[in-house]
Amino acid sequence: MGLIGAYVNIVEGRFKEPQRVRMFLPMTCRRLYLSLEEPQDFITALREATAAEATPEPAPAGTRPRRRRRAG
């Protein structure tokens, strides 16, 4: 089921995990199709946003990650 405004400039988004959505009835979806006026701008913005999330922040200089103690 889907609602598409036009048959041009359609972008397909795929989710890693099924997402719960509500249209007429609650359901899950793995893909989302969007008809956009500027699809390339949307794709560029989405790539930049996901790249920023994937890049870990560096630890401050002179610090080390803390190790967990083993229970024993």
C-alpha positions as CSV (number, residue, x, y, z in Angstrom):
1,M,0.0,0.0,0.0
2,G,1.3,3.5,-0.7
3,L,0.6,7.0,-1.7
4,I,2.7,8.5,-4.4
5,G,2.1,12.1,-5.6
6,A,3.9,11.6,-9.0
7,Y,5.7,8.9,-11.0
8,V,8.9,11.0,-11.4
9,N,11.7,11.8,-8.9
10,I,10.8,8.9,-6.7
11,V,13.3,7.9,-4.0
12,E,13.3,4.5,-2.3
13,G,14.4,4.3,1.4
14,R,15.1,0.9,2.9
15,F,15.1,0.4,6.7
16,K,17.5,-1.9,8.5
17,E,14.7,-3.1,10.7
18,P,10.9,-3.1,9.9
19,Q,9.3,0.1,11.1
20,R,5.8,0.5,12.4
21,V,3.8,3.0,10.5
22,R,0.2,4.1,10.5
23,M,-1.6,4.8,7.3
24,F,-5.2,3.6,7.3
25,L,-4.2,0.7,9.6
26,P,-1.1,0.1,11.7
27,M,1.4,-2.0,9.8
28,T,5.1,-2.5,9.4
29,C,7.2,-1.4,6.4
30,R,10.7,-2.2,5.2
31,R,10.7,0.4,2.4
32,L,9.4,3.9,2.0
33,Y,9.0,5.6,-1.4
34,L,8.9,9.4,-1.7
35,S,8.1,11.5,-4.7
36,L,10.2,14.7,-4.3
37,E,10.8,17.9,-6.2
38,E,14.6,17.7,-5.6
39,P,15.5,14.1,-4.9
40,Q,19.2,14.5,-5.3
41,D,19.2,17.2,-2.6
42,F,17.3,14.9,-0.3
43,I,19.7,12.0,-1.0
44,T,22.8,14.2,-0.3
45,A,21.3,15.5,3.0
46,L,20.4,12.0,4.1
47,R,23.9,10.7,3.3
48,E,25.5,13.6,5.2
49,A,23.3,13.0,8.2
50,T,24.0,9.3,8.4
51,A,27.7,9.8,7.9
52,A,27.7,12.3,10.8
53,E,26.0,9.7,13.0
54,A,28.4,6.9,12.0
55,T,31.5,9.0,12.8
56,P,32.5,8.5,16.5
57,E,33.7,11.6,18.4
58,P,37.4,11.4,19.2
59,A,38.2,11.0,22.9
60,P,39.9,14.0,24.5
61,A,43.7,13.8,24.4
62,G,45.3,11.9,27.3
63,T,42.3,9.8,28.1
64,R,41.8,6.1,27.8
65,P,38.6,4.1,27.8
66,R,37.9,2.7,31.2
67,R,38.1,-1.1,31.5
68,R,35.4,-3.1,33.2
69,R,36.3,-5.2,36.1
70,R,35.6,-8.8,35.9
71,A,33.1,-10.2,38.4
72,G,34.7,-13.2,39.9
